[in-house]
């Protein structure tokens, strides 16, 4: 009869278990915990969390910005376009920076104002810009977003 190495190892393991199964259990507490090790681990964990928080607070947060190009359309060809631009630029909000503008011919002598701005996404949205600009009812017929790019 041949004995495979696996079965001989199993016999050896069983004999070891039997030998350790005596009254030596009093020396080792398998389910208890060492309070000193737990306190040390907790203190180390708190130190690492504090160090991570300090490092994270020093790092500047990334601010999401967008570049928006607006088409502001007047009522007719008799609308004072310099006054219209002045009204649009009078819209002020935290996180809003107005850029370049130009007059673009639409047709029949009517020109629209094309103006760019940079906004912080968390503070200013396109809806807010459109609402504020269309409040100038004497000059502005409508506002459209011509281009919207994340920076």
ABEGO torsion letter per residue (X at the ends): XBBBAAAAAAAAAAAAAAAAABAAAAABBAABBBAAAAAAAAAAAAAAAAAAAAAAAABBBBBBBBBBBBBBBBABAABBAAAAAAAAAABBBBGBBBBBBBBBBAEGGBBBBBBBBBBBAAABBAAAAAAAAAABAAABABBBBABBBBX
